[in-house]
């Protein structure tokens, strides 16, 4: 079975708003919709982590390699990917004129953690640290995304390290919880 481990990073939606609390943002207030900034993925059991971003590519050429990888995958492991990563990628594929990838099974480790365990937090960083698997790569927070959107090369280097780090952590967590995955 060919198993793909995947993580994406996205730009936020940009909108004009009048306040910060209890806002209802209308469609005509959206200046730019969010999009995939970059993704990192690897095949289970292989060392190489593929990373591609819009820093030096068009959106369509950035998405083509992950579309091909999803076509090859029997299963995709992600963290909150059933609600976020996969629907976001599918939207991007549709927007850029790509068809749906071949069917694959999804192994959402966040759902597995929620279903089988009661950690105080279900965030990847918390669960990984609680299990002694390491932690997410530290960065400056939201500013990292805005710097990347403005073309800051040093920020893009940090984003790559962060995105790749999530895939490494994801693989460690997958190996650790695999015996508990009844729906695998």
C-alpha positions, 0 to 999 in steps of 0.5 A: 500500500502506498501511503502519503504523508501531507501538510499544507500551509495557506494564505489567510483570506484578506478582507476589509472590516470595521471592527475586531469583535463579532464581525459578519464579513460580507462577500463584497468585503473580501479583497483576496481569498486564501490559497495554498502557499506551499505543501510538503509531502513524503511517502511512508518509509522513504526519506525524501520530503518534497516541498513546493511553494508559490514563491518561485512557481505559479499556483498551477505548477505548484499544485501539479506535483501534489495532484500527481502524488495524490493520484498515486496514493492508496491512503493519505495521512494528515492532521485535520486534513479531512476538514482543512488540507484535502478540501482546500487542495480540492478547491485549488484543483478545481479553480486551476482546471484540474480534475479530482485525483484518483480515490484514496483513503484518508487517515486523519490523525487528529480525528484518531487522537480525538476518538481514542484518547483524551489529551488536554489539547488535540493540537499536533504540537501538544500531542507530539510533545506529550508522547515525546516525539518532538515539537513543531518548528518554532516561528514568529507566528502569523507574521511568517505568513504575511512575510511570505505573502510579501515575498520575503525570502528569509521568511520563505526559508523558515516556512519551508523548514516549518512545513517539512517539520510538520511532515516529520512530526506527522510520520512519527505520530502515525507510527506511534498511534498506528496500533490504535487505528481501528479504521486503518 
